[in-house]
Amino acid sequence: MTTRGKFVIGLLIVAALYFGINKLIASGAVFKKADTESVLLNSIELPAATGGNRATIVVPLAPLPGTTPADKGTPVVWEVMAWNSQMAGMLANGGPRTTTGSAAAANGLDMQIVRQDDVSKMQADLVKNALDLQSKPETPGLIVSIMGDGLPGFSAVQGELQKAGTQLQIIPYSVGKSFGEDKLMGPKEWLDNPKTALGKTIACYLRDGDQNIALKWCADNGLKVNPDETTYDPEAVNFMAASDFLVAAEKYILGKPESRTKVVNGKNTGVKVDVVADAVATWTPGDVNIAKQRGGLVNIVSTKDYSNQMPNIMVTTKRWYDAHPKEVLGLMKAFAVAGDQVKAHPEALTRAADISATVYGDQDKPGAYWLKYYKGVSETDRNGDVVELGGSKAFNFSDNLTLFGLDEGGTNIYASVYKTFGDVQKKLYPKELPNYVPLDQMLDLKPLQQLQAQYKGKAVAPAETQQFAAGDEIRQSVSKRAWNIEFNSGQSSFTPQATRELNQLFDDLVVAGRLKVAVHGHTDNSGDPGRNQQLSEDRAMAVEHWLEAKSHSAFPDGRVQVYAHGATEPVASNSTPDGKAKNRRVEVVLGN
C-alpha cells in the first residue's frame, strides 16, 4: 500500500449517517437527505508542514474531499457572488453542499453554498434569517460574502437587523481576495492622462466595491466626481447605474444612450444631453464579456494595483454568531486547511474551480473557465488590444493574521480599507449612507486570536508578502495627487493639523498595498534655492519615515521613494501668497 493510501486510511473513519434536514432557509436552499453512506475526517488541525523555514514551508497534499453529501453537522447557508476569491471555501465544503471527507464536514458543518449576486437580496435574507432564528433557534444560520470595501454601504441593513433584535457580525476570517479581477476599464488615453476622463461616464453597480475602484482612482488623481447618476457634468467623472456587474458591462457593449440633464458648477442648465458608457467598473466575467464582445477598453486600475481593497468578508447576524461559537471556529479551521491546499497544489485548485462552476450554475462556464480567470490571463480583445482579465487569490491562516493585523508588527489592513471606503461613500452619498457602522461593533477577533494561540510555535504556511526593490523606479503611474500636509515654517516637522491628512494618506496607501510610492517634495521660491532643495527633500523624507514608523509591514524597505524638487516645479505663480501656498506641497505618485 502506498504511503498516501496509509495516510488516507489513518485519517478516515466510516460512519453511517442518515437524517434529513427538511427546513427551507432564507435563500430558498433545501438540505436534502443523502442516499449513500457518508465518510468524514475525524478531526482537522492546521496541517503539519515540512521544513522549519517559514519561507520554504510546503504543505503536503491532503486527500481531496468526496462527492457524496455528508448529511451530518450543523446546517448553515453561505450566500456567495460568482467570485473567484472563494476557491478555498469551495474546496473546504467539497461541493454545493458539504461532502464526505471535506474540511467542513470534519469540523461539524453541513453547509449549503448558494449563488446570490444581488446585494440587496443578501441584506433582505439576513433580516429574514434573524427573524426566523428569533422564533425558531434551530433555523439554519445564514452567512453572506461581500466585497470588503463594500461593507460600509452594506452595513445600512443594521437598522432593520436592530428591529429584529440583533446586528451585523463579521466572521473574523477571509477566504481570499480579488487580485485584478475587479477593475476600472476605460479608454487607453486615461492611462497617460487621467484628466481625459472628465466629462466621461462609467457604468457600474453603484455604492459597491467596483465603483469604489473608480472612486479611489478619481480621488488619487484629483478628479471631480458627479455623485448624481441622473445628471451629466462635463467637468466631472459621471456614473451610470447598473443593476449588477454584468449589466454594467452590457451597457458599454450595447452602447445605448441615456438622456441626462446637464449641470455646470452644480447648477441645472435645463439642457438635455445623451450619454453613453465610456468606461466600466466590473469583475469577471464582466471584463471578459467586454473584451470578447466589443473591446476598446483597457485596464486603468484594478485590485491588482489596489491589492488590499477587496478581501472576501463574510457577515452573519450576532444572534447566530453568539449561539454558535464552535461552528464559527470550525468554519475558520476548515477554510484555513483548504486555503493552504488551494495555494499549494494545482489538484486542489482545480477541484475548487469545478465546485465553483457547479455552485455558480453557468452551463457555458465549466471549472476550467473559473480556473483560468482565477489565475488571471492576458488576452487579445476584439479590437486586437491585449488586456489583463481575471485574477484572484486564496488566503490561508497566515494571510488572515496579516489582514487583521495580528502578525508581528502588523497593522489591521482591513480597518484601513473599511474606513477609507466608508468615508468615500459617506461623503459622496450622504442621503443613502449618512453613517456607517463602526468596524469595532461588528468585528470580534477573539476566535482568530484563539486559533493563533493554539497554533503558536507550529509550522504553518506563511502569508504572501510583497517585495519591493529599493532601486526600481515607477514605470507605469497609476495616480498622482498633491497632499496638503502642513509643516512648521521653514522646517520638516509636522504641524498638529497634519495628523489628519497623514492618517488619510496612510489608509489610502495601505489599500494600494502592491504599488510603489514616490513622495515628491516641493517648495515655493522664497529664500535660497539650495536651502529650498534640501528642505523639499527633508519634508518628503519626513513623510516616508512617518509611514514606515506607523507600519513597517505595510511600508517595507524599498516601497517608498523620495524625490526633492525645491522650487523648480511650481504649479501656480509665486507672485501671490495663495500661489506660494500651492507650491509648498508634497505630491504622492503610485505606480508599478
ZANUNU-489736 format. One record per residue (C-alpha): x, y, z; residue number from 1; residue in one letter. Coordinates in steps of 0.1 Angstrom, whole numbers, plus 5000, padded with zeros to 4 digits. Each point is the difference from the previous one (the first is absolute). Layout:
BEGIN
X|Y|Z|NUM|a
...
END
This chain:
BEGIN
5000|5000|5000|1|m
5013|5035|4992|2|t
5009|5025|5026|3|t
4971|5022|4989|4|r
4976|4970|5003|5|g
5011|4994|5035|6|k
4996|5037|5008|7|f
4965|5000|4986|8|v
4990|4969|5020|9|i
5015|5015|5031|10|g
4979|5032|4996|11|l
4967|4986|4989|12|l
4974|4982|5021|13|i
4967|4987|4986|14|v
4967|5008|5017|15|a
4965|4994|4988|16|a
4983|5033|5001|17|l
4963|5002|4990|18|y
4979|5029|5010|19|f
4981|5026|4979|20|g
4999|5037|5005|21|i
4968|5012|4984|22|n
5001|5036|5010|23|k
4999|5027|4974|24|l
5024|5028|5007|25|i
4998|5037|4991|26|a
5018|4995|4966|27|s
4976|4973|4990|28|g
5026|4972|5002|29|a
4989|4966|5013|30|v
5021|4975|5019|31|f
4993|4966|4984|32|k
5005|4966|5015|33|k
5030|4982|4985|34|a
4994|4966|4985|35|d
5035|4985|5007|36|t
5022|4995|5030|37|e
5021|5030|5010|38|s
5037|5000|5009|39|v
5014|5029|5021|40|l
5034|5009|5011|41|l
5001|4994|5037|42|n
5018|5033|5008|43|s
5019|5028|4983|44|i
5028|5022|5012|45|e
5021|5024|4981|46|l
5022|4977|4980|47|p
5034|4990|5011|48|a
5026|5013|4975|49|a
5033|4989|4988|50|t
5031|5020|5008|51|g
5006|5025|5028|52|g
5006|5032|4979|53|n
4967|5019|4997|54|r
5010|5012|4965|55|a
5004|4964|4987|56|t
4972|4982|5017|57|i
4980|4977|4977|58|v
4967|4986|5012|59|v
4996|4964|4988|60|p
4971|4991|4977|61|l
4970|4987|5020|62|a
4974|4977|4987|63|p
4975|5019|4979|64|l
4964|5000|5014|65|p
4974|4975|4988|66|g
4970|5008|4979|67|t
4972|4985|5022|68|t
4982|5024|5024|69|p
5012|4994|5035|70|a
4964|5003|5013|71|d
5012|5008|5035|72|k
5009|5031|5020|73|g
4986|5034|5009|74|t
4981|5014|4970|75|p
5011|5034|4987|76|v
4995|5018|4967|77|v
5028|5021|4983|78|w
4988|5024|4974|79|e
5027|5010|4975|80|v
5004|5021|4969|81|m
5015|4984|4969|82|a
5035|5010|5011|83|w
5033|4981|4998|84|n
5013|5012|5034|85|s
4980|4971|5015|86|q
5021|4971|4988|87|m
5011|4990|5035|88|a
4964|5000|5012|89|g
4989|4978|4970|90|m
5027|4974|5007|91|l
4993|5001|5038|92|a
4963|4991|4993|93|n
5007|4974|4973|94|g
4969|5010|4980|95|g
4970|5022|5000|96|p
4990|4981|5031|97|r
5026|4987|5025|98|t
5015|4966|4988|99|t
5016|4971|5017|100|t
5037|5004|5006|101|g
4998|5038|4999|102|s
5015|5023|5025|103|a
4965|5015|5007|104|a
4986|4966|5008|105|a
5030|4992|5023|106|a
4992|5031|5019|107|n
4964|4992|5006|108|g
4983|5021|4973|109|l
4974|4992|4974|110|d
5002|5030|4978|111|m
4980|5009|4968|112|q
5017|5025|4977|113|i
4976|5021|4980|114|v
5008|5025|4973|115|r
4985|5034|5006|116|q
5013|5030|4980|117|d
4974|5024|5013|118|d
5013|5019|5030|119|v
4966|5014|5010|120|s
4987|4964|5000|121|k
5028|4990|5023|122|m
4990|5027|5024|123|q
4964|4990|4999|124|a
5009|4963|5005|125|d
5021|5009|5031|126|l
4970|5019|5015|127|v
4977|4971|4993|128|k
5025|4975|5015|129|n
5003|5021|5031|130|a
4962|4999|5005|131|l
4999|4963|4993|132|d
5027|4994|5025|133|l
4981|5020|5026|134|q
4969|4978|4997|135|s
5017|4967|4992|136|k
5036|4999|5013|137|p
5006|4967|4981|138|e
4997|5019|4967|139|t
5032|4996|4978|140|p
5021|5031|5004|141|g
5009|5022|4970|142|l
5034|5014|4991|143|i
5005|5023|4970|144|v
5032|5009|4982|145|s
5005|5036|4987|146|i
5028|5022|4988|147|m
5019|5012|5031|148|g
5001|5036|4988|149|d
4962|4998|4994|150|g
4992|4991|5036|151|l
4995|5037|5011|152|p
4972|5003|4975|153|g
4986|4965|5008|154|f
4999|5010|5037|155|s
4970|5021|4992|156|a
4980|4969|5008|157|v
5009|5004|5036|158|q
4968|5020|5008|159|g
4978|4971|4988|160|e
5020|4975|5019|161|l
4997|5020|5032|162|q
4963|5000|4996|163|k
5003|4962|5000|164|a
5020|5002|5032|165|g
5035|4993|4986|166|t
5027|5015|4978|167|q
5027|4993|4974|168|l
5029|4979|5010|169|q
5032|4993|4980|170|i
5014|4964|4999|171|i
5036|5009|5008|172|p
5015|4981|4971|173|y
5003|5007|4963|174|s
5003|4972|4974|175|v
5017|5022|4974|176|g
5000|5033|4981|177|k
4996|5015|4965|178|s
5034|5004|4984|179|f
4994|5016|4967|180|g
4965|4986|4994|181|e
4982|5031|5010|182|d
5010|5030|4980|183|k
4993|5033|4983|184|l
5002|4995|4962|185|m
5003|5032|4979|186|g
5015|5015|4969|187|p
5038|4998|4996|188|k
5005|5037|5003|189|e
4988|4999|5036|190|w
5032|4982|5009|191|l
5023|5028|4988|192|d
4977|5029|5008|193|n
4973|4993|5027|194|p
4985|5034|4994|195|k
4986|4987|4967|196|t
4975|4981|5021|197|a
4983|5033|5009|198|l
4966|5003|4982|199|g
4999|4962|4995|200|k
4977|4974|5015|201|t
5008|4968|5018|202|i
4973|4972|5002|203|a
5000|4980|5033|204|c
4980|4987|5029|205|y
4998|5031|5022|206|l
5012|5002|5036|207|r
5019|4967|4999|208|d
5035|4986|4995|209|g
5004|5005|4963|210|d
4989|5037|5001|211|q
5025|5004|5029|212|n
5029|4992|4977|213|i
4989|5028|4977|214|a
4994|5024|5028|215|l
5034|4994|5016|216|k
5017|5004|4966|217|w
4982|5033|4996|218|c
5010|5011|5035|219|a
5036|4990|4995|220|d
5001|5021|4968|221|n
4981|5030|5013|222|g
4971|4995|4977|223|l
4966|5015|5008|224|k
4972|4975|5003|225|v
4963|5005|4992|226|n
4981|4979|5026|227|p
4966|5004|4984|228|d
4995|4972|4974|229|e
4970|5019|4986|230|t
5019|5030|4987|231|t
5031|5007|4979|232|y
5028|5023|5010|233|d
5025|5007|4971|234|p
5027|5010|5026|235|e
4998|4968|5021|236|a
5000|4963|4997|237|v
4965|4987|4998|238|n
4984|4967|5008|239|f
4973|4978|4984|240|m
4980|4977|5023|241|a
4999|4963|4993|242|a
4980|4973|5018|243|s
5031|4978|5003|244|d
5036|4996|4988|245|f
4990|4981|4968|246|l
4974|5026|4990|247|v
5026|5027|5005|248|a
5022|4983|4973|249|a
4969|4995|4978|250|e
4993|5038|5001|251|k
5034|5006|4984|252|y
4997|4971|4975|253|i
4966|5012|4988|254|l
5008|5037|5000|255|g
4964|5010|5007|256|k
4998|5037|5009|257|p
4983|5014|5031|258|e
4985|5035|5001|259|s
5014|5022|5027|260|r
4996|5036|5012|261|t
5032|5020|4996|262|k
5013|5017|5032|263|v
5028|5026|5002|264|v
5016|5010|5033|265|n
4972|4981|5017|266|g
4972|5019|4983|267|k
4974|4984|4978|268|n
5002|5015|4965|269|t
4967|4984|4988|270|g
5019|4987|4969|271|v
4995|4963|4992|272|k
5030|4980|4987|273|v
5004|4964|4991|274|d
5028|4981|5017|275|v
5014|4965|4994|276|v
5022|4978|5022|277|a
5036|5010|4991|278|d
5015|4977|5026|279|a
4989|4972|5024|280|v
5008|4989|5035|281|a
4993|4963|5002|282|t
5015|4966|5007|283|w
5004|4966|4983|284|t
4981|4990|4979|285|p
4990|5036|4993|286|g
5036|5009|4989|287|d
5001|4969|4978|288|v
4967|5009|4984|289|n
5012|5035|4992|290|i
5032|4987|4984|291|a
4983|4973|4979|292|k
4968|5018|4990|293|q
5012|5035|4993|294|r
5036|5008|5011|295|g
5014|5035|5000|296|g
5006|5003|5038|297|l
5032|4993|5020|298|v
5006|4996|5037|299|n
5004|5034|5015|300|i
5004|4987|5036|301|v
4990|4968|5017|302|s
5002|4981|5033|303|t
5034|4988|4988|304|k
5010|5036|5006|305|d
4978|5008|5030|306|y
5009|4965|5012|307|s
4986|5003|5035|308|n
4967|5016|4990|309|q
4978|4970|4995|310|m
5003|4971|5025|311|p
4970|4976|5001|312|n
4983|5009|5032|313|i
4973|4977|5015|314|m
4973|5015|5022|315|v
4972|4984|5019|316|t
4977|5010|5029|317|t
5013|5004|5035|318|k
4970|4978|5010|319|r
5014|4970|4982|320|w
5037|5009|5006|321|y
4996|5001|5038|322|d
4980|4968|5001|323|a
5025|4980|4979|324|h
5036|5007|5011|325|p
5010|4964|4993|326|k
4987|5003|4964|327|e
5017|5033|4994|328|v
5033|4986|5011|329|l
4994|4968|4980|330|g
4993|5021|4969|331|l
5032|5019|5004|332|m
5020|4969|5005|333|k
4985|4984|4969|334|a
5007|5030|4979|335|f
5036|5002|5013|336|a
5007|4964|4990|337|v
4985|5004|4966|338|a
5018|5033|4994|339|g
5034|4984|5004|340|d
4989|4972|4976|341|q
4987|5023|4973|342|v
5031|5022|5002|343|k
5025|4971|5000|344|a
4985|4974|4977|345|h
4986|5002|4964|346|p
4978|4969|5007|347|e
4983|5018|5028|348|a
4995|5032|4981|349|l
4986|4981|4970|350|t
4975|4982|5022|351|r
4990|5033|5016|352|a
4994|5015|4966|353|a
4978|4971|4990|354|d
4979|5005|5032|355|i
4998|5037|4992|356|s
4986|4993|4966|357|a
4973|4978|5015|358|t
4991|5026|5027|359|v
4999|5028|4975|360|y
4978|4980|4976|361|g
5011|5015|4967|362|d
4998|4972|4975|363|q
5024|5016|4976|364|d
5027|5006|5026|365|k
5015|4968|5012|366|p
5027|4996|5027|367|g
5027|5007|4975|368|a
4985|5035|4994|369|y
5001|5009|5037|370|w
5035|4986|5004|371|l
5013|5020|4971|372|k
4987|5033|5012|373|y
5008|4992|5036|374|y
5037|5000|4989|375|k
4995|5030|4978|376|g
5010|5001|4963|377|v
5010|5025|4973|378|s
4978|4996|4969|379|e
4994|5019|4968|380|t
4967|5018|4999|381|d
4977|5003|4970|382|r
5020|5030|4988|383|n
5034|4983|5002|384|g
5010|5017|5033|385|d
5016|4979|5027|386|v
4981|5003|5033|387|v
5004|4984|5034|388|e
4970|4980|5011|389|l
4990|4984|5033|390|g
5023|4994|5030|391|g
4993|4990|5036|392|s
5018|4986|5030|393|k
4992|4974|5026|394|a
5009|5008|5036|395|f
5015|4976|5026|396|n
5002|5004|5038|397|f
5031|5022|4999|398|s
4985|5023|4973|399|d
4971|5006|5025|400|n
5023|5009|5028|401|l
5015|5026|4976|402|t
4966|5013|4988|403|l
4988|5006|5035|404|f
5033|5013|5015|405|g
5008|4970|5022|406|l
5034|4992|4986|407|d
5031|5013|5017|408|e
5003|5038|4995|409|g
4970|5000|4977|410|g
4972|5024|4993|411|t
4963|4993|4997|412|n
4998|5003|4962|413|i
4963|4994|4999|414|y
4994|5028|5025|415|a
5017|5024|4975|416|s
4979|4986|4971|417|v
4968|5003|5019|418|y
5006|5036|5011|419|k
5013|5012|4966|420|t
4970|4989|4980|421|f
4975|5007|5028|422|g
5011|5036|5000|423|d
4999|5002|4962|424|v
4965|4986|4997|425|q
4987|5022|5029|426|k
5014|5031|4984|427|k
4986|4993|4966|428|l
4967|4986|5010|429|y
4990|5016|5033|430|p
4963|4993|4994|431|k
5004|4963|4992|432|e
5028|4995|5026|433|l
4998|5027|5027|434|p
5020|4977|5023|435|n
5016|4966|4999|436|y
5004|4976|5029|437|v
5034|5003|5018|438|p
5021|4970|4993|439|l
5007|4991|5036|440|d
4962|4995|5005|441|q
5001|4971|4975|442|m
5035|4986|5001|443|l
5009|4976|5028|444|d
5036|4987|4996|445|l
4999|4977|5030|446|k
4994|4968|4980|447|p
5029|5008|4977|448|l
5022|5008|5030|449|q
4989|4967|5015|450|q
5012|4981|4970|451|l
5031|5020|4999|452|q
5008|4990|5036|453|a
4991|4964|4993|454|q
5024|4997|4971|455|y
5028|5022|5014|456|k
5033|4983|4994|457|g
4987|4976|4974|458|k
5013|5002|4965|459|a
4973|5016|4979|460|v
5002|5012|4964|461|a
5010|5037|4999|462|p
4979|5029|4987|463|a
5008|5014|4966|464|e
5020|5032|5002|465|t
5008|5027|4975|466|q
5037|5005|4993|467|q
5013|5034|4988|468|f
5034|5007|4985|469|a
5014|5032|5013|470|a
5016|5011|4967|471|g
4970|4993|4978|472|d
4983|5031|4986|473|e
4962|5003|4993|474|i
4996|4991|4963|475|r
4962|5003|4998|476|q
4983|5026|5020|477|s
4965|4992|5014|478|v
4994|5033|5017|479|s
5015|5033|5011|480|k
4986|5023|5027|481|r
5011|5029|5020|482|a
4995|4997|5038|483|w
4995|5030|5022|484|n
5023|4988|5027|485|i
5009|5030|5022|486|e
5036|5005|5012|487|f
5013|5025|5025|488|n
5013|5031|4982|489|s
5035|4994|4985|490|g
5002|4965|5017|491|q
4993|4964|4992|492|s
4980|4994|5032|493|s
4962|4995|4997|494|f
4975|5024|5015|495|t
4972|4985|5022|496|p
4976|5005|4972|497|q
5020|4977|4977|498|a
4990|4969|5020|499|t
4966|4996|4983|500|r
5014|5003|4965|501|e
5028|4976|5008|502|l
4975|4974|5014|503|n
4979|5002|4968|504|q
5032|4997|4979|505|l
5009|4969|5021|506|f
4966|4983|4994|507|d
5001|5008|4963|508|d
5034|4985|4996|509|l
4992|4969|5020|510|v
4971|4993|4976|511|v
5025|5003|4971|512|a
5023|4974|5016|513|g
5017|4988|4968|514|r
5008|5034|4986|515|l
5033|5018|5005|516|k
4998|5034|5016|517|v
5019|5030|4988|518|a
5000|5031|5023|519|v
5009|5032|4982|520|h
5009|5031|5021|521|g
4994|5035|4987|522|h
5005|5035|5013|523|t
4992|5036|4989|524|d
5028|5023|4988|525|n
5005|5019|5032|526|s
5036|4999|5013|527|g
5032|4982|4989|528|d
4995|4974|4972|529|p
5024|4976|5016|530|g
4982|5003|5033|531|r
4967|4994|4982|532|n
5014|4969|4983|533|q
5010|4986|5034|534|q
4968|5010|5017|535|l
4979|4982|4973|536|s
5021|4969|5005|537|e
4997|5001|5038|538|d
4962|5004|4998|539|r
4996|4971|4976|540|a
5022|4979|5022|541|m
4979|5010|5030|542|a
4970|4985|4983|543|v
5019|4968|4992|544|e
5012|4996|5035|545|h
4965|5007|5015|546|w
4985|4973|4978|547|l
5027|4974|5007|548|e
4999|5007|5037|549|a
4962|4995|5001|550|k
5001|4967|4983|551|s
5031|4983|4987|552|h
4980|4971|4987|553|s
4979|5023|4978|554|a
5031|5020|4989|555|f
5029|4976|4998|556|p
5034|5010|4989|557|d
5000|5011|4964|558|g
4963|5009|4997|559|r
5004|5038|5005|560|v
5023|5021|4979|561|q
5008|5037|5007|562|v
5006|5027|4974|563|y
5009|5037|5006|564|a
4991|5027|4976|565|h
5005|5032|5020|566|g
4982|5029|4982|567|a
5007|4987|4965|568|t
4965|4986|4992|569|e
4974|5026|5011|570|p
4963|4993|4993|571|v
4990|5036|5006|572|a
5015|5035|4999|573|s
5024|5008|5028|574|n
4989|5037|4998|575|s
4971|4995|5023|576|t
4996|4985|5035|577|p
4974|4976|4987|578|d
5023|4988|4972|579|g
5029|4996|5024|580|k
4978|4978|5023|581|a
4991|4978|4970|582|k
5037|4995|4991|583|n
5009|4990|5035|584|r
4988|4964|4996|585|r
5006|4963|5002|586|v
4989|4980|4970|587|e
4995|4963|5002|588|v
5003|4978|4969|589|v
4988|4964|5001|590|l
5011|4976|4973|591|g
5016|4967|4989|592|n
END
